[in-house]
Amino acid sequence: MTTPGLFSIDVSSPPPHAPSPHRPDGQNHICRSATPRLPNGGAPGTGRLRNMTAVFAFQKIGRDSRPAVWRTILLALVSAFAGLFSIVYSPAGFRAGTPAGTDIDAAVIVVSVILDIALATALVWRHRFPFGLTIAAALSAAALPVGSVPALIALAALLGRRRGPATWWCTGLVAVTTAIDVIADSQAQPVGVSLTASLFQATTSPQARNTTSILTALLLTATFLAIGIGAGLIRSSRREAVVKGRDLSAAHQRMARLDDEVSRRQEREKIAQEVHDSLGHSLSLISLQAASLETELDGTDHADSAKALRESAGKAMSELRSLLSLLAEPMSSAPNLPLSKLAEVVEDTFGAGQPITASIYVSEGDSADPALSRAVYRTVQELLTNAAKHAPGTTAALKVRASPDDGVRIECSNPIVESGQSEGSRRGLPGITERVKLLGGTVHWTAENGVFSITVFIPWRSISRDRTS
């Protein structure tokens, strides 16, 4: 049980690091492997592996957002119907409708239809797996009569979302399989087994001879590839424009923040100068007058009060200098207020005539982050100041518990006095709340049954974690 004006502090430091078991002096060994080093600084095979990695490297363009549903449905329908036309006008499809058809032809048609539907459905995930879909569609066009349209659609999606050497390898694969598919189809005999001849040759007989030239086949191949690659590059340029626009917007925002910071810094410097010229002068006069009064009242009962007034004015001047330096250098010159100095806050308040019941327990206070220690110190200081201001002469109860495992918990209560002083900046509780929230903490207060109570919790932050973050 604690008594008014008495408090206890337990500040323990973290145990020193145990010496390393490898060496008696605690120093660690540095082990190096016996891998032979090459003249260029790499291990055997590193250069070849690096070259292979560079060959298949790629970069994303923007975010892999899901494409519009209507576009996906449209491309899937185009892919599926193009594949079905290729199957119907293939040798297996042509023979399936005649007595010359075999079970192998039927199996080829069934497998091709299933694969065509699967490729059309897979276009839904073209934004997530563009490489896999492009390679699968290209190899399918080379193995079965599903046509090159699914591969060209997948290639356009790939070029629109990726860039780098790997994309051009896939482009080459699609170009080869498309050329093989178009040339083989255009040269197939008769017209009934050639989709190209059925579209461009003026004949009504499926048994007519196909007279499509190689030049026509090459022109068709170039046209198909130009459409697929061109669509992909157009999409790529649009996505890159969006990315650059987003980066430019972010750069403008950063510049705006920097401008605001410069403006705030200049304003802080003006405020610091103004406060120093006005309030600093007043505090200096109070300190000088208190010192003079202490000398005149030496040996009387009021000498101690004059001395306390002089010391309070000196401490206020010191804190004012710290505040002014904090305004000029917001973070770098913040005063060091370790948790062990909480005793001084209670002593100062009790010495000023405010009854206090205080219980303070701090574990491993030396490992606390300076920002945490400063927040706890200022919070306790503000709570006791509020108690002395709004409930003078009454007993304030303060309890502080701080440890790495449980964080920091501050509880303070005082009776509500109607005649308590009410003048002030009215920034006490809002200031505490803002300071605590910056460290991820919480603040709760109540005013019930004639007692004002406030509870503050701040998560623990250690010096080591702050330095490694």
TORMARGU-912716 format. One record per residue (C-alpha): residue number from 1; residue in three letters; x, y, z. Coordinates in steps of 0.5 Angstrom, whole numbers, m for minus. Example, Ala and Ser with C-alpha at 12.3 -4.5 7.8 and 13.67 -1.06 7.14 Angstrom:
<titis>
<1 'ALA' <25 m9 16>>
<2 'SER' <27 m2 14>>
</titis>
This chain:
<titis>
<1 'MET' <0 0 0>>
<2 'THR' <3 7 m2>>
<3 'THR' <2 13 2>>
<4 'PRO' <1 20 m1>>
<5 'GLY' <8 23 m4>>
<6 'LEU' <11 16 m4>>
<7 'PHE' <13 12 m10>>
<8 'SER' <17 6 m12>>
<9 'ILE' <21 5 m18>>
<10 'ASP' <24 m1 m20>>
<11 'VAL' <29 0 m27>>
<12 'SER' <32 m6 m29>>
<13 'SER' <37 m6 m35>>
<14 'PRO' <37 m12 m40>>
<15 'PRO' <42 m18 m38>>
<16 'PRO' <49 m17 m42>>
<17 'HIS' <50 m21 m48>>
<18 'ALA' <53 m28 m46>>
<19 'PRO' <59 m30 m49>>
<20 'SER' <60 m34 m56>>
<21 'PRO' <61 m41 m54>>
<22 'HIS' <66 m42 m60>>
<23 'ARG' <71 m37 m57>>
<24 'PRO' <72 m35 m50>>
<25 'ASP' <72 m28 m51>>
<26 'GLY' <65 m28 m54>>
<27 'GLN' <68 m26 m61>>
<28 'ASN' <65 m30 m67>>
<29 'HIS' <68 m34 m72>>
<30 'ILE' <67 m32 m79>>
<31 'CYS' <67 m38 m83>>
<32 'ARG' <68 m38 m91>>
<33 'SER' <67 m44 m96>>
<34 'ALA' <72 m48 m100>>
<35 'THR' <69 m46 m106>>
<36 'PRO' <75 m44 m111>>
<37 'ARG' <74 m37 m113>>
<38 'LEU' <75 m35 m121>>
<39 'PRO' <79 m29 m123>>
<40 'ASN' <72 m25 m124>>
<41 'GLY' <70 m26 m117>>
<42 'GLY' <65 m32 m119>>
<43 'ALA' <64 m39 m117>>
<44 'PRO' <64 m44 m123>>
<45 'GLY' <58 m44 m127>>
<46 'THR' <56 m37 m124>>
<47 'GLY' <57 m34 m131>>
<48 'ARG' <53 m39 m135>>
<49 'LEU' <47 m39 m130>>
<50 'ARG' <47 m31 m130>>
<51 'ASN' <47 m31 m138>>
<52 'MET' <41 m36 m138>>
<53 'THR' <37 m32 m133>>
<54 'ALA' <38 m26 m137>>
<55 'VAL' <36 m29 m143>>
<56 'PHE' <29 m31 m140>>
<57 'ALA' <28 m25 m136>>
<58 'PHE' <22 m21 m136>>
<59 'GLN' <19 m15 m132>>
<60 'LYS' <11 m13 m131>>
<61 'ILE' <8 m7 m134>>
<62 'GLY' <3 m4 m129>>
<63 'ARG' <m1 m9 m124>>
<64 'ASP' <m4 m15 m126>>
<65 'SER' <m11 m13 m125>>
<66 'ARG' <m17 m17 m128>>
<67 'PRO' <m19 m15 m135>>
<68 'ALA' <m26 m13 m137>>
<69 'VAL' <m31 m19 m137>>
<70 'TRP' <m34 m17 m143>>
<71 'ARG' <m27 m17 m147>>
<72 'THR' <m26 m24 m144>>
<73 'ILE' <m32 m26 m146>>
<74 'LEU' <m31 m23 m153>>
<75 'LEU' <m24 m26 m154>>
<76 'ALA' <m26 m33 m151>>
<77 'LEU' <m32 m33 m156>>
<78 'VAL' <m27 m31 m162>>
<79 'SER' <m22 m37 m160>>
<80 'ALA' <m27 m42 m159>>
<81 'PHE' <m30 m41 m166>>
<82 'ALA' <m24 m40 m170>>
<83 'GLY' <m21 m47 m167>>
<84 'LEU' <m28 m50 m169>>
<85 'PHE' <m27 m48 m176>>
<86 'SER' <m20 m50 m176>>
<87 'ILE' <m22 m57 m174>>
<88 'VAL' <m28 m58 m179>>
<89 'TYR' <m23 m56 m184>>
<90 'SER' <m18 m60 m182>>
<91 'PRO' <m16 m67 m186>>
<92 'ALA' <m19 m71 m180>>
<93 'GLY' <m25 m66 m180>>
<94 'PHE' <m26 m67 m187>>
<95 'ARG' <m25 m75 m187>>
<96 'ALA' <m30 m76 m181>>
<97 'GLY' <m36 m74 m186>>
<98 'THR' <m34 m79 m191>>
<99 'PRO' <m33 m87 m191>>
<100 'ALA' <m26 m86 m191>>
<101 'GLY' <m26 m83 m184>>
<102 'THR' <m23 m87 m178>>
<103 'ASP' <m23 m88 m171>>
<104 'ILE' <m16 m84 m170>>
<105 'ASP' <m20 m78 m174>>
<106 'ALA' <m25 m79 m169>>
<107 'ALA' <m21 m79 m163>>
<108 'VAL' <m17 m73 m166>>
<109 'ILE' <m23 m69 m167>>
<110 'VAL' <m26 m70 m160>>
<111 'VAL' <m19 m68 m157>>
<112 'SER' <m18 m62 m161>>
<113 'VAL' <m25 m60 m159>>
<114 'ILE' <m24 m61 m152>>
<115 'LEU' <m17 m57 m152>>
<116 'ASP' <m20 m51 m156>>
<117 'ILE' <m26 m50 m151>>
<118 'ALA' <m20 m51 m145>>
<119 'LEU' <m16 m46 m149>>
<120 'ALA' <m22 m41 m150>>
<121 'THR' <m23 m42 m142>>
<122 'ALA' <m16 m41 m140>>
<123 'LEU' <m16 m34 m143>>
<124 'VAL' <m20 m32 m136>>
<125 'TRP' <m13 m32 m133>>
<126 'ARG' <m9 m29 m138>>
<127 'HIS' <m7 m24 m134>>
<128 'ARG' <m4 m28 m129>>
<129 'PHE' <m1 m34 m133>>
<130 'PRO' <1 m30 m140>>
<131 'PHE' <7 m34 m141>>
<132 'GLY' <4 m41 m139>>
<133 'LEU' <m2 m40 m143>>
<134 'THR' <2 m37 m149>>
<135 'ILE' <7 m43 m149>>
<136 'ALA' <1 m48 m149>>
<137 'ALA' <m3 m45 m154>>
<138 'ALA' <3 m45 m159>>
<139 'LEU' <5 m52 m158>>
<140 'SER' <m3 m54 m158>>
<141 'ALA' <m3 m51 m165>>
<142 'ALA' <3 m55 m167>>
<143 'ALA' <0 m61 m165>>
<144 'LEU' <m7 m61 m166>>
<145 'PRO' <m12 m57 m171>>
<146 'VAL' <m14 m52 m166>>
<147 'GLY' <m11 m46 m170>>
<148 'SER' <m7 m41 m168>>
<149 'VAL' <m12 m36 m166>>
<150 'PRO' <m12 m38 m159>>
<151 'ALA' <m4 m37 m159>>
<152 'LEU' <m4 m30 m162>>
<153 'ILE' <m9 m28 m157>>
<154 'ALA' <m5 m30 m151>>
<155 'LEU' <1 m27 m154>>
<156 'ALA' <m3 m20 m155>>
<157 'ALA' <m4 m21 m147>>
<158 'LEU' <3 m23 m146>>
<159 'LEU' <6 m17 m150>>
<160 'GLY' <1 m12 m146>>
<161 'ARG' <3 m14 m139>>
<162 'ARG' <10 m17 m140>>
<163 'ARG' <17 m14 m143>>
<164 'GLY' <24 m17 m143>>
<165 'PRO' <28 m22 m147>>
<166 'ALA' <23 m28 m145>>
<167 'THR' <17 m25 m148>>
<168 'TRP' <21 m25 m155>>
<169 'TRP' <22 m32 m154>>
<170 'CYS' <15 m33 m154>>
<171 'THR' <14 m29 m160>>
<172 'GLY' <19 m33 m164>>
<173 'LEU' <15 m39 m162>>
<174 'VAL' <8 m37 m163>>
<175 'ALA' <11 m34 m170>>
<176 'VAL' <14 m41 m172>>
<177 'THR' <8 m45 m170>>
<178 'THR' <3 m40 m174>>
<179 'ALA' <7 m40 m180>>
<180 'ILE' <7 m48 m180>>
<181 'ASP' <0 m48 m179>>
<182 'VAL' <m2 m43 m184>>
<183 'ILE' <3 m46 m189>>
<184 'ALA' <0 m53 m188>>
<185 'ASP' <m7 m51 m188>>
<186 'SER' <m6 m47 m195>>
<187 'GLN' <m2 m52 m198>>
<188 'ALA' <m7 m58 m196>>
<189 'GLN' <m11 m62 m202>>
<190 'PRO' <m16 m61 m204>>
<191 'VAL' <m20 m55 m202>>
<192 'GLY' <m25 m58 m197>>
<193 'VAL' <m19 m59 m192>>
<194 'SER' <m16 m52 m193>>
<195 'LEU' <m19 m47 m189>>
<196 'THR' <m15 m42 m193>>
<197 'ALA' <m17 m44 m200>>
<198 'SER' <m24 m45 m198>>
<199 'LEU' <m24 m37 m196>>
<200 'PHE' <m20 m35 m202>>
<201 'GLN' <m21 m40 m207>>
<202 'ALA' <m27 m39 m212>>
<203 'THR' <m30 m46 m212>>
<204 'THR' <m36 m49 m209>>
<205 'SER' <m33 m56 m210>>
<206 'PRO' <m30 m59 m203>>
<207 'GLN' <m26 m64 m208>>
<208 'ALA' <m23 m58 m212>>
<209 'ARG' <m15 m57 m213>>
<210 'ASN' <m12 m52 m208>>
<211 'THR' <m8 m47 m212>>
<212 'THR' <m6 m42 m206>>
<213 'SER' <1 m40 m207>>
<214 'ILE' <6 m40 m202>>
<215 'LEU' <7 m32 m202>>
<216 'THR' <m1 m32 m200>>
<217 'ALA' <1 m36 m194>>
<218 'LEU' <7 m32 m192>>
<219 'LEU' <2 m26 m193>>
<220 'LEU' <m3 m29 m188>>
<221 'THR' <2 m31 m183>>
<222 'ALA' <5 m24 m183>>
<223 'THR' <m2 m21 m182>>
<224 'PHE' <m4 m25 m177>>
<225 'LEU' <3 m24 m173>>
<226 'ALA' <2 m17 m174>>
<227 'ILE' <m5 m16 m171>>
<228 'GLY' <m3 m21 m165>>
<229 'ILE' <4 m17 m164>>
<230 'GLY' <1 m10 m165>>
<231 'ALA' <m5 m11 m161>>
<232 'GLY' <0 m13 m155>>
<233 'LEU' <4 m7 m156>>
<234 'ILE' <m1 m2 m156>>
<235 'ARG' <m4 m5 m150>>
<236 'SER' <3 m5 m147>>
<237 'SER' <4 3 m149>>
<238 'ARG' <m2 4 m146>>
<239 'ARG' <m1 1 m139>>
<240 'GLU' <6 4 m139>>
<241 'ALA' <3 11 m140>>
<242 'VAL' <m2 9 m134>>
<243 'VAL' <4 7 m130>>
<244 'LYS' <8 13 m132>>
<245 'GLY' <2 18 m130>>
<246 'ARG' <2 14 m123>>
<247 'ASP' <9 15 m122>>
<248 'LEU' <9 23 m124>>
<249 'SER' <3 24 m120>>
<250 'ALA' <6 20 m114>>
<251 'ALA' <12 25 m115>>
<252 'HIS' <8 31 m115>>
<253 'GLN' <5 29 m109>>
<254 'ARG' <12 28 m106>>
<255 'MET' <14 35 m108>>
<256 'ALA' <8 38 m105>>
<257 'ARG' <9 34 m98>>
<258 'LEU' <16 37 m99>>
<259 'ASP' <14 44 m100>>
<260 'ASP' <9 43 m94>>
<261 'GLU' <15 41 m90>>
<262 'VAL' <19 47 m92>>
<263 'SER' <13 52 m90>>
<264 'ARG' <12 48 m84>>
<265 'ARG' <19 48 m82>>
<266 'GLN' <20 56 m83>>
<267 'GLU' <13 57 m79>>
<268 'ARG' <16 53 m74>>
<269 'GLU' <23 57 m74>>
<270 'LYS' <19 64 m74>>
<271 'ILE' <14 61 m68>>
<272 'ALA' <21 59 m64>>
<273 'GLN' <24 66 m65>>
<274 'GLU' <17 69 m63>>
<275 'VAL' <17 65 m56>>
<276 'HIS' <24 66 m55>>
<277 'ASP' <23 73 m55>>
<278 'SER' <17 74 m51>>
<279 'LEU' <16 68 m46>>
<280 'GLY' <24 67 m45>>
<281 'HIS' <24 74 m43>>
<282 'SER' <19 73 m38>>
<283 'LEU' <22 67 m35>>
<284 'SER' <28 70 m34>>
<285 'LEU' <25 76 m31>>
<286 'ILE' <21 71 m26>>
<287 'SER' <28 67 m25>>
<288 'LEU' <32 74 m23>>
<289 'GLN' <26 77 m19>>
<290 'ALA' <26 70 m15>>
<291 'ALA' <33 70 m14>>
<292 'SER' <33 77 m11>>
<293 'LEU' <27 75 m7>>
<294 'GLU' <30 69 m4>>
<295 'THR' <36 73 m2>>
<296 'GLU' <32 78 1>>
<297 'LEU' <28 73 5>>
<298 'ASP' <34 69 7>>
<299 'GLY' <33 66 14>>
<300 'THR' <25 67 14>>
<301 'ASP' <20 62 13>>
<302 'HIS' <19 65 6>>
<303 'ALA' <26 63 3>>
<304 'ASP' <24 56 1>>
<305 'SER' <18 58 m3>>
<306 'ALA' <22 63 m6>>
<307 'LYS' <28 58 m8>>
<308 'ALA' <23 53 m11>>
<309 'LEU' <20 59 m15>>
<310 'ARG' <27 60 m18>>
<311 'GLU' <28 53 m19>>
<312 'SER' <22 52 m23>>
<313 'ALA' <23 58 m27>>
<314 'GLY' <30 56 m29>>
<315 'LYS' <27 49 m30>>
<316 'ALA' <21 52 m34>>
<317 'MET' <27 56 m38>>
<318 'SER' <31 50 m39>>
<319 'GLU' <25 46 m42>>
<320 'LEU' <23 52 m46>>
<321 'ARG' <30 52 m50>>
<322 'SER' <29 44 m51>>
<323 'LEU' <22 46 m54>>
<324 'LEU' <25 51 m58>>
<325 'SER' <30 47 m61>>
<326 'LEU' <25 41 m62>>
<327 'LEU' <21 46 m66>>
<328 'ALA' <27 48 m70>>
<329 'GLU' <30 41 m71>>
<330 'PRO' <23 36 m70>>
<331 'MET' <26 30 m69>>
<332 'SER' <34 30 m68>>
<333 'SER' <35 35 m62>>
<334 'ALA' <29 32 m58>>
<335 'PRO' <31 32 m51>>
<336 'ASN' <33 25 m48>>
<337 'LEU' <27 24 m42>>
<338 'PRO' <29 17 m40>>
<339 'LEU' <24 13 m36>>
<340 'SER' <28 13 m30>>
<341 'LYS' <26 21 m29>>
<342 'LEU' <19 20 m28>>
<343 'ALA' <21 20 m21>>
<344 'GLU' <23 28 m22>>
<345 'VAL' <16 29 m25>>
<346 'VAL' <12 26 m18>>
<347 'GLU' <17 30 m14>>
<348 'ASP' <16 37 m17>>
<349 'THR' <9 36 m17>>
<350 'PHE' <9 34 m9>>
<351 'GLY' <14 39 m8>>
<352 'ALA' <9 44 m11>>
<353 'GLY' <4 42 m5>>
<354 'GLN' <0 37 m9>>
<355 'PRO' <m2 31 m5>>
<356 'ILE' <0 25 m9>>
<357 'THR' <m1 17 m9>>
<358 'ALA' <4 15 m14>>
<359 'SER' <6 8 m15>>
<360 'ILE' <11 7 m21>>
<361 'TYR' <14 0 m23>>
<362 'VAL' <19 0 m30>>
<363 'SER' <22 m6 m32>>
<364 'GLU' <28 m5 m37>>
<365 'GLY' <27 2 m38>>
<366 'ASP' <34 3 m41>>
<367 'SER' <32 m1 m47>>
<368 'ALA' <26 3 m48>>
<369 'ASP' <26 7 m55>>
<370 'PRO' <27 15 m53>>
<371 'ALA' <20 16 m57>>
<372 'LEU' <17 12 m52>>
<373 'SER' <20 14 m46>>
<374 'ARG' <19 22 m48>>
<375 'ALA' <12 20 m49>>
<376 'VAL' <11 17 m42>>
<377 'TYR' <15 23 m39>>
<378 'ARG' <10 28 m42>>
<379 'THR' <4 24 m41>>
<380 'VAL' <5 23 m34>>
<381 'GLN' <7 31 m33>>
<382 'GLU' <1 33 m37>>
<383 'LEU' <m4 29 m32>>
<384 'LEU' <m1 31 m26>>
<385 'THR' <m1 38 m28>>
<386 'ASN' <m8 37 m30>>
<387 'ALA' <m10 34 m23>>
<388 'ALA' <m6 40 m20>>
<389 'LYS' <m10 45 m24>>
<390 'HIS' <m17 43 m24>>
<391 'ALA' <m17 39 m17>>
<392 'PRO' <m12 43 m13>>
<393 'GLY' <m11 41 m6>>
<394 'THR' <m14 34 m7>>
<395 'THR' <m10 27 m7>>
<396 'ALA' <m9 25 m14>>
<397 'ALA' <m7 18 m15>>
<398 'LEU' <m2 15 m20>>
<399 'LYS' <0 8 m23>>
<400 'VAL' <5 7 m28>>
<401 'ARG' <7 0 m30>>
<402 'ALA' <12 m1 m36>>
<403 'SER' <16 m7 m38>>
<404 'PRO' <17 m10 m45>>
<405 'ASP' <12 m16 m44>>
<406 'ASP' <6 m12 m42>>
<407 'GLY' <8 m5 m45>>
<408 'VAL' <6 2 m41>>
<409 'ARG' <0 3 m38>>
<410 'ILE' <m1 9 m34>>
<411 'GLU' <m7 10 m29>>
<412 'CYS' <m9 17 m26>>
<413 'SER' <m15 19 m22>>
<414 'ASN' <m17 25 m18>>
<415 'PRO' <m23 28 m15>>
<416 'ILE' <m27 33 m19>>
<417 'VAL' <m27 40 m16>>
<418 'GLU' <m32 45 m19>>
<419 'SER' <m28 51 m17>>
<420 'GLY' <m22 48 m20>>
<421 'GLN' <m18 53 m25>>
<422 'SER' <m21 52 m32>>
<423 'GLU' <m16 57 m35>>
<424 'GLY' <m11 54 m40>>
<425 'SER' <m10 52 m47>>
<426 'ARG' <m15 46 m47>>
<427 'ARG' <m10 42 m51>>
<428 'GLY' <m8 37 m45>>
<429 'LEU' <m12 31 m46>>
<430 'PRO' <m12 32 m54>>
<431 'GLY' <m5 33 m54>>
<432 'ILE' <m4 27 m50>>
<433 'THR' <m9 23 m55>>
<434 'GLU' <m5 25 m61>>
<435 'ARG' <2 23 m58>>
<436 'VAL' <0 16 m55>>
<437 'LYS' <m4 15 m62>>
<438 'LEU' <3 16 m66>>
<439 'LEU' <6 10 m62>>
<440 'GLY' <0 6 m63>>
<441 'GLY' <m3 7 m56>>
<442 'THR' <m10 8 m53>>
<443 'VAL' <m13 13 m49>>
<444 'HIS' <m19 12 m45>>
<445 'TRP' <m22 17 m39>>
<446 'THR' <m29 18 m35>>
<447 'ALA' <m32 23 m30>>
<448 'GLU' <m36 19 m26>>
<449 'ASN' <m39 19 m19>>
<450 'GLY' <m34 26 m18>>
<451 'VAL' <m28 22 m20>>
<452 'PHE' <m24 24 m26>>
<453 'SER' <m20 17 m29>>
<454 'ILE' <m16 16 m35>>
<455 'THR' <m12 10 m37>>
<456 'VAL' <m7 10 m42>>
<457 'PHE' <m4 4 m46>>
<458 'ILE' <3 5 m50>>
<459 'PRO' <6 m1 m54>>
<460 'TRP' <13 m2 m52>>
<461 'ARG' <18 0 m57>>
<462 'SER' <26 m2 m55>>
<463 'ILE' <32 1 m58>>
<464 'SER' <34 m5 m62>>
<465 'ARG' <28 m6 m65>>
<466 'ASP' <28 2 m67>>
<467 'ARG' <35 1 m70>>
<468 'THR' <34 m5 m74>>
<469 'SER' <27 m3 m77>>
</titis>
